[in-house]
Amino acid sequence: MDEVFKALGDPTRLRIVRMLAENGEVCVCKIVDELGIGQPAVSHHIGKLKQAGLLHSRREGQWIHYSLNIEAFETRPLAFLGDVVSTARKHAGKTSAACCE
């Protein structure tokens, strides 16, 4: 889970995730063009997202096309955050016992 949130904690990687969410599968050349940064930097960011299990890739000739691994989002960060919200709702309005007296 830490790896997922670290991967999503970078604004450039969030832009890549948003781009893939809005466009489906995207060629790396389009990602480079859209972000306006060099191919090595894009490869670094994509590598972090892939390492966290958030992307699928498919090679076509010399180009690699990327898409979101939707199941990874559903089962990891969304499930975790859903559990946090559910637990917080159960305990909303409670006050902690006095401490450090």
N, C-alpha and C positions, 0 to 999 in steps of 0.2 A: 504494500500500500504506500509506503514511503516513496518508493521509486515512481509511482504513478503521480503523486502530488508534487514531487520534485520536477518531474517532466512537465507537468501542467503549470508550474510556478514561474515559467518564463514567458514574457509577452510575445516573443517571436513564435514560440511553440504554440501558444494559444491562437495566434493568427493562422498558423498552419492547420490546426484542428478545426477552426472556424471555416477556413477555406474548403477543407475536405468535407465538412458537414454540409456546406451550402452547394457544393459542386459534385459530390460523389468522388469517383476515382479521378485523380489529377496527375499528369505527367510532372516529373521533377522540374523539367524546363519551365513549365508554367508557374510552379511555386517560386523558382528563382526570379522570374520576371515580375511576378506579383509583389514579392517582398522587396525587391530592389537591393538585395545583398548578394554576395558572391556565392557560387556553387559550393565551395568548401564549408562555408558557414551554414548553408541550408542543409548540407549533408550531416553536419554535426547535430543540428537540431532534430532532423529526422531520425538520426541514430538514437538519440535519447528517447524519442517517442516510441521507436521500435523496441528498444531495450525494455521499456516499461510495458510492452505488449499492446500498445494502443493503435498500431498501424498494421495493415496488410500491404504487401508489395507484390508487384507483378512486372517482370521484365518483358519488354517488347523491343527487340533489336538492341540498340544501344541505350535506350531510355528505360527508366523505371517509373512505373505508375503506382501511386499510393492511394489508399483508401483507409477509412477508419475501421477499426475492429470494434464494431458497435457492441458486441457481447462483452468485451473487456470493460467498456464504460458502464454497462448495465450491472455487471456482476461485481465490480470493484468499487470505484469511487461513488457511483450512485447508490449502491447498496449500503456502503459505509455511511454516507451522508444521510440516507433515509433512516438508518438505525439511530444515528445521533439525534436527528429531529424527533423521532418517535420516543426515544428515551428522555429527551429534554421536555417534551410535552407532558410525559408522565410525572415529571418532577417540577414542572413550572409552578411557581408560587410558594414552593417550600423554602424555608429558611434553614440555614445550617445551625447546628447546635453551637453553643458558645464554646470558644476554645481560648487557649492561652490565658487562662485566668489565674 
